[in-house]
Amino acid sequence: MKKINVLQVVDALDLGGAGKNVQTTVKYFDKNIFNVSVCVLVPGGPREKAVGKRGIKLYNVNKSPEKLAELVKREKIQVAHFSLGEKQFSIFAKAAIKASAPAIILLDSMEKQVDPEIRKLIDRHSVSKMCAFRYKKWYKVSNEEFHKNHTVAYLPIDVDEIDGFRISNDEILRRRKKLGIGPNDLVLGRVGRTDIGKWSDTLIDMMPYLIKKVPNVKFLIMGAPEVKKEKIKKSGLDRYCIFLKTGQTDRSVIEFLCLIDIFAYSSLCGESFGRSIAEAMACKKPVVVDSTPLVDNAQIELVDNGKTGFVVYSPKAFAEAIAYLASNRDMAKGMGLAGYAKVKREYEAKKSTKMLEKRIVELLQGKGVEVSKKILKSYEKIHYFPPIEEIDNFESEYERRLKDCFGKPDSIKILISKYVVFSPSMRKFIRSARLTDFRNFIMRRIEKKRGK
């Protein structure tokens, strides 16, 4: 049986989300059907070793589209699967098309401006229903038109690996004690890159409210930018916080998540998917997130309010949601288990990869590439998730989720997001650190005047 040649193209196999997606996907591809290789634009990433251990061929084109074209021709690549930035994708996708790769796939948040010259020649996969809905709204694309060369493909969460990285209860207590955390302390956690755009002040602003309700709280923070650490210190909140360096391995991140009771997440730019949220859910932790309708907001797609955690809009509601979970430990445990079940059901890596395989097989068949009947038959019983109906109906589902929250919804934000469609450039401004800091300052002054 002739195998299908697939090339995963990524900027670098670094510790970021794109590198993790590629590492996880190539792990679960069916090697009896696919010859999978990886191409990096920049070599030397820490994930290269893990990919190489699996016998996956790794190529480096040193940011040269000409070298990528040569690679596609030489290795007879049939599918080039890209996880690249906006400008890089257009350049390197054109190179792959010029080299006669039959199928080009882009996995992204659908916020990238793709060159019109190649837009109809690629298959585009959105990382969430929220991103797909936003894309259709931006470009006034009908559901029928969208499904011609678009779909939703959730990022793969390697639940088996996460289960294997868990640490025992005794080890959790030992490590907590070493960090100065008492056996009865409530432990919050937040992990992320040291990118300032990924860290909102909401988690700082909610702490004074929370301390009044739960004085024995400890906030375990991995990867916070220095500017946020300084703000916490200036606010006198540092005695409640424990800062850890960004995890250098996937295991260190999962072990970190094992140490916490509740995952608390807030970001300036929201989430197009929310890998760290999904990983916390896979570690059976309840999650509290804030809804950010003016920017990315897939976190409210992942977190089902009242089931796998809570969705909030204000620092005060954030604190109240955490305090509620602290006084209802059985509920918190149940939410953690429900979150784990959701990840297994919707984001599990083996299932995600199997659906990608099915998409590739169907794409090649549709482009006139000969695919064996045996391969086609093996994917007949594989059903896409999320199904087309869920993607099409997500607008009403999203509106419901915007209003379904712990505490009061922010009706002004919701109203603006419903009637105003911001361009990608405007969205970058809206989610900038400077504008958000100014808004937070105004909100604090208003709350102070009201005596809240």
C-alpha positions as CSV (number, residue, x, y, z in Angstrom):
1,M,0.0,0.0,0.0
2,K,1.4,3.3,-1.1
3,K,1.8,5.7,1.9
4,I,0.8,9.4,1.9
5,N,3.6,11.9,2.4
6,V,2.8,14.6,4.9
7,L,5.2,17.5,5.8
8,Q,4.5,19.5,9.0
9,V,6.0,23.0,8.6
10,V,6.6,25.1,11.7
11,D,8.7,28.1,12.5
12,A,10.6,26.2,15.3
13,L,10.1,23.2,17.6
14,D,10.3,25.5,20.6
15,L,8.4,25.3,23.9
16,G,5.5,27.3,22.5
17,G,2.1,26.1,21.4
18,A,2.9,25.5,17.7
19,G,5.9,23.3,18.5
20,K,3.8,21.3,21.0
21,N,1.0,20.9,18.4
22,V,3.5,19.5,15.9
23,Q,5.2,17.2,18.4
24,T,1.9,15.8,19.6
25,T,0.4,15.3,16.1
26,V,3.3,13.5,14.6
27,K,3.3,11.2,17.6
28,Y,-0.1,9.9,16.8
29,F,-0.2,9.8,13.0
30,D,-0.8,6.3,11.6
31,K,2.6,5.3,10.3
32,N,1.1,2.5,8.3
33,I,-0.7,5.0,6.1
34,F,1.4,8.1,6.4
35,N,5.0,9.1,6.0
36,V,5.3,12.1,8.3
37,S,8.2,14.5,8.4
38,V,8.8,17.9,10.0
39,C,10.3,21.0,8.5
40,V,11.5,23.9,10.7
41,L,12.5,27.4,9.5
42,V,14.8,27.9,12.5
43,P,16.7,24.9,13.9
44,G,17.7,24.0,17.4
45,G,14.4,24.0,19.2
46,P,14.1,21.9,22.5
47,R,11.4,19.7,21.0
48,E,13.5,18.5,18.1
49,K,15.0,15.7,20.2
50,A,11.5,14.3,21.2
51,V,10.5,14.4,17.5
52,G,13.7,12.7,16.4
53,K,13.3,9.9,19.0
54,R,10.1,8.8,17.2
55,G,11.9,8.3,14.0
56,I,10.4,11.3,12.3
57,K,12.6,12.9,9.7
58,L,13.5,16.5,10.5
59,Y,14.4,19.1,7.9
60,N,15.7,22.6,8.2
61,V,15.3,25.1,5.4
62,N,16.8,28.1,7.1
63,K,13.9,30.5,6.3
64,S,14.3,29.8,2.6
65,P,11.1,29.2,0.6
66,E,13.3,27.9,-2.3
67,K,14.7,25.2,-0.1
68,L,11.2,24.3,1.0
69,A,10.1,24.0,-2.6
70,E,13.1,21.7,-3.3
71,L,12.2,19.6,-0.2
72,V,8.6,19.2,-1.4
73,K,9.7,18.1,-4.8
74,R,12.5,15.8,-3.6
75,E,10.4,14.0,-1.0
76,K,7.2,14.0,-3.2
77,I,5.2,15.7,-0.4
78,Q,1.5,15.4,-1.0
79,V,0.3,17.4,2.0
80,A,2.0,20.4,3.5
81,H,0.5,21.2,6.9
82,F,1.5,24.7,8.1
83,S,1.6,26.2,11.6
84,L,3.2,29.6,10.7
85,G,2.7,33.3,11.2
86,E,0.9,35.5,8.7
87,K,3.7,36.7,6.5
88,Q,5.7,33.4,6.7
89,F,2.7,31.3,5.7
90,S,1.9,33.2,2.5
91,I,5.5,33.0,1.4
92,F,6.1,29.4,2.2
93,A,2.7,28.2,1.1
94,K,3.3,29.7,-2.4
95,A,6.6,27.8,-2.5
96,A,4.9,24.5,-1.7
97,I,2.2,25.2,-4.3
98,K,4.8,26.1,-6.9
99,A,6.5,22.8,-6.1
100,S,3.2,21.0,-6.9
101,A,2.1,19.9,-3.4
102,P,-1.5,18.8,-4.0
103,A,-2.9,19.9,-0.6
104,I,-2.0,22.8,1.6
105,I,-3.4,23.0,5.1
106,L,-3.2,26.0,7.5
107,L,-3.9,25.5,11.2
108,D,-4.5,28.9,12.9
109,S,-6.8,31.2,14.8
110,M,-8.2,32.5,11.4
111,E,-6.9,35.9,12.3
112,K,-4.1,35.8,9.7
113,Q,-4.6,37.8,6.5
114,V,-4.0,35.2,3.8
115,D,-2.8,36.3,0.4
116,P,-5.9,36.3,-1.9
117,E,-3.8,34.6,-4.6
118,I,-3.7,31.4,-2.5
119,R,-6.8,31.7,-0.3
120,K,-8.9,29.3,-2.5
121,L,-6.0,26.9,-2.9
122,I,-5.6,26.0,0.8
123,D,-7.6,24.1,3.4
124,R,-7.9,26.2,6.5
125,H,-8.5,24.7,10.0
126,S,-9.7,26.9,12.8
127,V,-8.5,26.0,16.3
128,S,-12.0,26.7,17.9
129,K,-15.6,27.3,17.0
130,M,-15.2,30.8,18.3
131,C,-12.5,31.6,15.8
132,A,-14.6,30.1,12.9
133,F,-17.6,32.1,13.9
134,R,-15.6,35.4,14.1
135,Y,-14.0,34.7,10.7
136,K,-17.4,34.2,9.1
137,K,-18.6,37.4,10.7
138,W,-15.5,39.4,9.6
139,Y,-15.7,38.4,5.9
140,K,-19.5,37.8,5.7
141,V,-18.9,34.2,4.7
142,S,-22.0,31.9,4.7
143,N,-21.9,28.5,6.4
144,E,-22.1,26.8,3.0
145,E,-19.1,28.8,1.6
146,F,-17.1,28.3,4.8
147,H,-17.3,24.5,4.6
148,K,-15.9,24.4,1.1
149,N,-12.3,24.7,2.3
150,H,-12.6,25.4,6.1
151,T,-13.2,23.3,9.2
152,V,-12.6,23.4,12.9
153,A,-9.8,21.3,14.3
154,Y,-9.2,21.6,18.0
155,L,-5.6,21.5,19.2
156,P,-4.4,18.1,20.3
157,I,-4.2,17.5,24.0
158,D,-2.0,14.5,24.9
159,V,-4.1,13.0,27.7
160,D,-2.1,9.8,27.9
161,E,1.1,11.8,28.4
162,I,-0.5,14.0,31.0
163,D,-1.8,11.0,32.9
164,G,1.7,9.6,32.8
165,F,3.2,12.8,34.3
166,R,0.9,12.9,37.3
167,I,2.6,12.9,40.7
168,S,1.2,11.2,43.9
169,N,-0.7,12.9,46.7
170,D,2.3,12.3,49.0
171,E,4.6,14.0,46.5
172,I,2.2,16.9,46.1
173,L,2.2,17.5,49.9
174,R,6.0,17.2,50.0
175,R,6.5,19.7,47.2
176,R,3.9,22.1,48.6
177,K,5.6,22.0,52.0
178,K,9.0,22.8,50.3
179,L,7.3,25.9,48.7
180,G,6.0,27.0,52.1
181,I,2.4,26.0,51.3
182,G,0.4,24.6,54.3
183,P,-1.8,21.5,54.2
184,N,-5.0,23.6,54.5
185,D,-4.0,26.4,52.1
186,L,-6.1,27.0,49.0
187,V,-3.7,26.9,46.1
188,L,-4.4,28.8,42.9
189,G,-2.3,28.4,39.8
190,R,-1.5,30.2,36.6
191,V,1.0,29.2,33.9
192,G,2.0,30.9,30.7
193,R,4.7,32.4,28.6
194,T,6.4,35.5,29.9
195,D,4.7,37.5,27.1
196,I,3.1,40.6,28.6
197,G,0.1,40.2,26.2
198,K,-0.8,36.9,27.9
199,W,-1.0,38.3,31.5
200,S,-4.0,40.5,32.5
201,D,-4.1,42.6,35.7
202,T,-7.4,40.9,36.6
203,L,-5.6,38.2,38.6
204,I,-3.9,40.9,40.6
205,D,-6.9,43.1,41.1
206,M,-9.0,40.2,42.3
207,M,-6.6,39.2,45.1
208,P,-7.6,41.9,47.7
209,Y,-11.2,40.7,47.4
210,L,-10.2,37.0,47.7
211,I,-7.9,37.5,50.7
212,K,-10.8,38.9,52.7
213,K,-12.8,35.7,52.0
214,V,-10.0,33.2,51.9
215,P,-7.0,34.4,53.9
216,N,-5.1,31.1,53.6
217,V,-4.8,31.4,49.8
218,K,-1.5,30.8,48.0
219,F,-1.1,31.8,44.3
220,L,1.4,29.6,42.5
221,I,2.5,31.4,39.3
222,M,4.7,30.0,36.6
223,G,6.2,32.3,33.9
224,A,4.9,35.7,35.0
225,P,6.6,38.7,33.2
226,E,8.8,40.8,35.5
227,V,6.5,43.8,35.2
228,K,3.7,41.8,36.7
229,K,5.9,40.5,39.5
230,E,6.8,44.1,40.3
231,K,3.2,45.2,40.3
232,I,2.3,42.3,42.7
233,K,5.2,43.4,45.0
234,K,4.1,47.0,45.0
235,S,0.6,46.0,45.8
236,G,1.9,44.1,48.9
237,L,0.5,40.9,47.6
238,D,3.8,39.0,47.1
239,R,3.4,37.2,50.5
240,Y,0.4,35.4,48.9
241,C,2.2,34.5,45.7
242,I,5.0,32.0,44.8
243,F,6.8,32.6,41.5
244,L,8.3,29.8,39.5
245,K,10.3,29.9,36.3
246,T,8.6,28.9,33.1
247,G,8.6,25.2,32.8
248,Q,11.3,23.9,30.5
249,T,9.6,20.6,29.8
250,D,6.1,19.4,29.4
251,R,6.5,17.2,32.5
252,S,7.3,20.2,34.6
253,V,4.2,22.1,33.5
254,I,1.9,19.1,34.3
255,E,3.6,18.5,37.7
256,F,3.0,22.2,38.4
257,L,-0.7,21.8,37.6
258,C,-0.8,18.8,40.0
259,L,0.2,21.1,42.9
260,I,-2.8,23.5,42.5
261,D,-6.5,23.3,43.6
262,I,-7.9,25.8,41.1
263,F,-6.6,27.1,37.8
264,A,-7.1,30.8,37.5
265,Y,-6.7,32.3,34.0
266,S,-7.0,35.8,32.6
267,S,-5.2,37.2,29.6
268,L,-5.1,40.6,27.9
269,C,-5.7,39.0,24.5
270,G,-8.0,36.1,25.5
271,E,-7.6,32.7,23.9
272,S,-8.1,31.5,20.4
273,F,-8.1,28.0,21.9
274,G,-6.5,27.8,25.4
275,R,-4.0,25.0,25.6
276,S,-3.0,25.7,29.2
277,I,-6.7,25.8,30.2
278,A,-7.3,22.4,28.5
279,E,-4.2,20.9,30.2
280,A,-5.4,22.1,33.6
281,M,-8.8,20.4,32.8
282,A,-6.9,17.3,31.8
283,C,-5.3,17.4,35.3
284,K,-8.8,17.4,36.8
285,K,-8.7,21.0,38.0
286,P,-11.7,23.3,38.1
287,V,-11.0,26.5,36.0
288,V,-12.0,30.1,36.6
289,V,-11.6,32.4,33.6
290,D,-12.8,35.8,32.6
291,S,-14.8,36.4,29.5
292,T,-13.2,38.8,26.9
293,P,-15.7,39.4,24.1
294,L,-13.8,42.3,22.5
295,V,-10.8,40.0,21.8
296,D,-10.2,36.3,21.6
297,N,-12.7,34.5,23.8
298,A,-12.4,30.7,23.2
299,Q,-11.8,30.2,27.0
300,I,-15.6,30.4,27.4
301,E,-15.9,27.7,24.8
302,L,-13.6,25.4,26.8
303,V,-15.0,26.2,30.2
304,D,-18.7,25.4,30.8
305,N,-19.9,27.7,33.5
306,G,-21.1,25.9,36.5
307,K,-19.9,22.5,35.1
308,T,-16.2,22.5,34.5
309,G,-15.5,25.8,36.3
310,F,-16.7,29.4,36.3
311,V,-16.7,32.3,33.8
312,V,-16.6,35.8,35.2
313,Y,-16.4,39.4,34.1
314,S,-14.9,41.4,36.9
315,P,-12.0,41.0,39.5
316,K,-14.6,40.9,42.3
317,A,-16.6,38.1,40.6
318,F,-13.4,36.3,40.0
319,A,-12.6,36.3,43.7
320,E,-16.1,35.3,44.7
321,A,-16.1,32.4,42.2
322,I,-12.8,31.1,43.7
323,A,-14.1,31.6,47.3
324,Y,-17.2,29.7,46.4
325,L,-15.2,26.7,45.1
326,A,-13.0,26.9,48.2
327,S,-16.0,26.4,50.5
328,N,-17.5,23.8,48.2
329,R,-14.7,21.3,47.7
330,D,-16.9,18.5,46.5
331,M,-18.3,20.7,43.8
332,A,-14.8,21.8,42.8
333,K,-13.7,18.1,42.6
334,G,-16.7,17.3,40.5
335,M,-15.9,20.2,38.1
336,G,-12.4,18.9,37.8
337,L,-13.6,15.5,36.8
338,A,-16.1,17.0,34.4
339,G,-13.3,19.0,32.8
340,Y,-11.2,15.9,32.4
341,A,-14.1,14.1,30.7
342,K,-14.6,17.0,28.3
343,V,-10.9,17.0,27.3
344,K,-11.0,13.2,26.7
345,R,-14.2,13.6,24.7
346,E,-13.4,16.7,22.6
347,Y,-9.6,17.5,22.5
348,E,-7.8,14.2,23.0
349,A,-4.8,14.0,20.7
350,K,-5.4,10.5,19.2
351,K,-8.9,11.5,18.2
352,S,-7.8,14.9,16.9
353,T,-5.1,13.3,14.8
354,K,-7.4,10.7,13.4
355,M,-9.8,13.4,12.2
356,L,-6.9,15.3,10.6
357,E,-5.9,12.0,8.8
358,K,-9.5,11.7,7.5
359,R,-9.5,15.3,6.3
360,I,-6.2,14.7,4.4
361,V,-7.4,11.5,2.7
362,E,-10.6,13.3,1.6
363,L,-8.7,16.4,0.4
364,L,-6.4,14.3,-1.7
365,Q,-9.2,12.3,-3.2
366,G,-11.0,15.5,-4.0
367,K,-8.0,16.9,-5.8
368,G,-7.7,13.8,-8.0
369,V,-4.8,12.1,-6.1
370,E,-5.1,8.4,-6.2
371,V,-5.9,7.0,-2.7
372,S,-6.3,3.3,-2.1
373,K,-9.7,1.9,-1.4
374,K,-8.3,0.2,1.7
375,I,-7.3,3.6,3.1
376,L,-10.6,5.2,2.2
377,K,-12.6,2.4,3.8
378,S,-10.5,2.7,7.1
379,Y,-11.8,6.3,7.6
380,E,-15.5,5.7,6.8
381,K,-16.5,5.3,10.4
382,I,-14.5,8.2,11.7
383,H,-16.8,11.2,12.4
384,Y,-15.6,14.8,12.5
385,F,-15.7,16.6,15.8
386,P,-17.0,19.2,16.3
387,P,-19.8,18.2,13.8
388,I,-20.8,20.7,11.1
389,E,-24.1,21.5,12.9
390,E,-22.2,22.7,16.0
391,I,-19.9,24.9,13.9
392,D,-22.9,26.4,12.0
393,N,-25.0,27.0,15.2
394,F,-22.2,28.4,17.3
395,E,-23.4,32.0,17.0
396,S,-26.4,31.3,19.2
397,E,-24.3,29.1,21.5
398,Y,-21.7,31.8,21.9
399,E,-24.4,34.4,22.7
400,R,-25.7,32.1,25.4
401,R,-22.2,31.5,26.9
402,L,-21.5,35.3,27.0
403,K,-24.4,35.7,29.4
404,D,-23.9,32.5,31.3
405,C,-21.5,33.5,34.1
406,F,-20.8,33.7,37.8
407,G,-21.9,37.1,38.9
408,K,-23.1,39.8,36.5
409,P,-22.2,39.8,32.8
410,D,-20.6,42.9,31.3
411,S,-23.5,44.0,29.2
412,I,-21.6,46.9,27.6
413,K,-18.8,44.6,26.3
414,I,-21.3,42.0,25.1
415,L,-23.3,44.7,23.3
416,I,-20.3,46.1,21.6
417,S,-19.0,42.7,20.5
418,K,-22.4,41.9,19.0
419,Y,-22.7,44.9,16.7
420,V,-19.1,46.0,16.1
421,V,-16.8,43.8,14.1
422,F,-13.2,44.9,14.8
423,S,-10.6,44.3,12.1
424,P,-7.5,42.2,13.1
425,S,-5.4,45.5,13.3
426,M,-8.0,47.1,15.6
427,R,-8.1,44.0,17.7
428,K,-4.4,44.2,18.3
429,F,-4.9,47.7,19.6
430,I,-7.8,46.8,21.8
431,R,-5.8,44.0,23.5
432,S,-2.6,46.0,23.9
433,A,-1.2,46.3,27.4
434,R,-1.3,50.1,27.4
435,L,-5.0,50.4,26.6
436,T,-6.0,47.6,29.0
437,D,-3.9,49.2,31.8
438,F,-5.8,52.5,31.2
439,R,-9.2,50.7,31.2
440,N,-8.3,48.9,34.5
441,F,-7.3,52.2,36.1
442,I,-10.6,53.8,35.1
443,M,-12.6,50.8,36.4
444,R,-10.7,50.9,39.7
445,R,-11.5,54.6,40.2
446,I,-15.2,54.0,39.4
447,E,-15.3,51.1,41.9
448,K,-13.6,53.2,44.5
449,K,-16.1,56.0,44.1
450,R,-19.0,53.5,44.5
451,G,-17.4,52.2,47.7
452,K,-17.0,48.7,46.3
